[in-house]
Amino acid sequence: MPYNKFEEYNIKVTDDIKDKFSSIINDLGEDVKREGIVKTPERAAKAMQFLTQGYHQNPEDILRGAMFKEGYDDMVIVKDIELYSLCEHHMLPFFGKAHIAYIPNGYIVGLSKIPRIVDVFARRLQVQERLTHDILECINDTLKPKGVAVVIEASHMCMMMRGVQKQNSVTTTSGFRGQFEKNETRSEFLRLITADLS
């Protein structure tokens, strides 16, 4: 399926999803006809469709649409990419940042496409481990670079507002392919994403 921007204001809410939210709100004990709640099922349906819009986007198409032949063959890093996703276990948010690097192998990609790839995979029901793997493999398979590295740091509301209720915990996941599997290259990447270059 071609890349579809699918902005929130263009989302057509399906009655089926709206009705399901209405039923859930009612089952929780709230009056779905109360003034403050009456439009909530539609709003919740629109929000959920927006937060899962990644199912309607093709990340490979996004990358292929901005690949350019270039002889540059040193590390390219895009760090501190904001991400927001929903955990597939409780459908509660997790959020944080991704740091991504690749070493070109004849092709570079428009820099804005890397955060777009993060958004495509984050806007699906996810676990952080698979989100890391999805981003890594998409870049590796599509660009075929000499190496790819992905590190994600995120806080999970399913741990913060329920369950163990630990507000200060951060989960870090990582994945490396190609030249980043070598200690020297991986160490350089990790040093650069933690360095204050200002």
C-alpha positions in Angstrom: 0.0 0.0 0.0 1.5 3.4 -0.9 2.5 5.9 1.8 -0.6 7.6 3.2 -0.1 10.6 5.4 -3.4 9.9 7.1 -3.5 13.1 9.2 -5.8 13.1 12.2 -8.2 15.7 10.7 -8.7 13.5 7.7 -9.7 10.4 9.7 -13.2 9.2 9.0 -14.5 7.6 12.2 -16.2 4.3 11.6 -19.5 3.8 13.4 -18.4 0.3 14.4 -15.4 1.6 16.4 -17.4 4.5 17.9 -20.1 2.1 19.0 -17.6 -0.2 20.7 -16.2 2.7 22.7 -19.7 3.8 23.7 -20.4 0.2 24.9 -17.1 0.1 26.9 -17.8 3.5 28.6 -21.3 2.3 29.4 -20.0 -1.0 30.9 -17.6 1.0 33.1 -20.6 2.6 34.7 -20.6 6.0 33.0 -23.6 7.7 31.5 -22.8 7.9 27.7 -25.5 10.6 27.4 -23.9 12.9 29.9 -22.9 16.2 28.3 -19.2 15.8 28.9 -19.2 12.2 27.6 -21.6 12.3 24.7 -18.9 13.0 22.1 -16.3 10.9 23.8 -16.9 7.7 21.8 -16.3 9.5 18.5 -13.2 11.3 19.9 -11.8 8.1 21.3 -12.4 6.3 18.0 -10.6 9.1 16.1 -7.7 9.1 18.5 -7.3 5.3 18.3 -7.4 5.3 14.6 -4.8 8.1 14.6 -2.6 6.2 17.1 -2.7 3.1 15.0 -2.3 4.7 11.5 0.9 2.8 11.0 -1.1 -0.2 9.8 -2.1 1.8 6.7 1.5 2.9 5.8 4.3 1.1 4.0 7.7 2.0 5.5 9.7 0.5 2.7 7.8 2.8 0.2 8.7 5.8 2.4 12.4 5.0 2.3 12.5 4.0 -1.4 10.8 7.4 -2.3 13.8 9.3 -1.0 16.9 7.2 -1.8 19.7 8.9 -3.6 23.0 7.6 -5.0 25.8 9.1 -3.1 29.4 8.1 -2.4 29.3 9.1 1.3 30.3 6.0 3.4 30.7 7.3 6.9 28.2 7.0 9.8 24.9 8.9 9.5 23.1 9.4 12.9 19.7 10.8 13.6 19.3 10.9 17.4 16.7 12.0 19.9 13.7 11.1 17.6 10.6 11.4 19.7 8.3 8.3 19.6 4.9 7.5 21.0 3.3 4.1 20.8 0.7 1.9 22.5 1.8 -1.3 24.3 -0.1 -4.3 22.9 -0.7 -5.8 26.3 -2.7 -3.0 28.0 -3.1 -0.5 25.1 -1.4 2.1 27.3 1.2 4.5 25.9 4.9 4.2 26.0 7.0 7.0 24.9 10.6 8.1 24.6 13.3 8.6 21.9 15.1 6.6 19.3 18.7 6.9 18.1 19.3 5.5 14.6 22.5 5.3 12.5 23.4 3.7 9.2 26.6 3.5 7.1 25.6 4.1 3.4 26.5 1.6 0.8 26.0 3.6 -2.4 22.7 5.2 -1.3 21.7 7.7 1.3 18.1 8.5 2.3 16.4 11.8 3.0 16.9 12.5 6.7 13.2 13.1 7.4 12.4 9.6 6.3 14.1 8.0 9.3 11.8 9.7 11.9 8.9 8.8 9.6 9.9 5.1 9.7 9.9 5.3 13.5 6.4 6.8 13.4 5.1 4.1 11.1 6.1 1.3 13.3 5.3 3.1 16.6 1.8 3.9 15.4 0.9 0.2 15.8 0.2 -1.9 18.8 3.8 -2.7 19.9 6.3 -4.0 22.4 9.5 -2.0 22.5 11.6 -5.0 21.6 9.7 -5.6 18.3 9.6 -1.9 17.6 13.4 -1.8 17.7 13.7 -4.9 15.5 11.1 -3.6 13.0 12.9 -0.3 12.5 16.3 -2.0 12.2 15.2 -4.6 9.7 13.3 -2.2 7.5 16.3 0.1 7.1 18.7 -2.8 6.6 16.5 -4.6 4.0 15.5 -1.5 2.1 18.7 0.6 2.0 21.1 -2.4 2.2 23.7 -0.3 4.0 27.0 -1.4 5.4 25.5 -1.3 8.8 22.5 -0.2 10.9 22.1 0.6 14.6 19.0 1.4 16.6 18.7 2.3 20.3 15.3 3.1 21.9 14.8 4.5 25.4 11.2 4.6 26.6 9.0 4.9 29.6 5.9 2.7 29.8 2.7 3.8 31.3 1.7 0.2 32.0 4.5 0.2 34.5 4.1 3.7 35.7 0.3 4.1 36.4 -0.6 0.4 37.0 1.2 -2.8 37.9 4.4 -2.1 39.8 3.8 1.7 39.5 7.5 2.7 39.1 7.5 6.2 37.7 11.2 6.6 37.1 12.1 3.4 35.2 13.3 3.6 31.6 13.7 0.7 29.3 16.5 0.6 26.7 16.6 -1.8 23.7 19.1 -2.0 20.9 19.8 -3.7 17.7 22.9 -3.8 15.4 23.6 -5.1 11.9 26.6 -5.2 9.7 29.6 -3.0 10.7 27.8 -2.0 13.9 28.3 -5.6 15.1 32.0 -4.7 15.5 32.9 -3.4 18.9 34.7 -0.3 17.6 31.9 0.9 15.3 29.2 0.2 17.9 31.2 2.0 20.6 31.6 5.1 18.4 27.9 5.1 17.8 27.0 4.8 21.5 29.5 7.5 22.4 28.1 9.9 19.8 24.5 9.4 20.9 25.3 10.1 24.5 27.8 13.0 23.9 26.8 16.6 24.4 27.9 18.1 21.1 26.6 21.6 21.8 
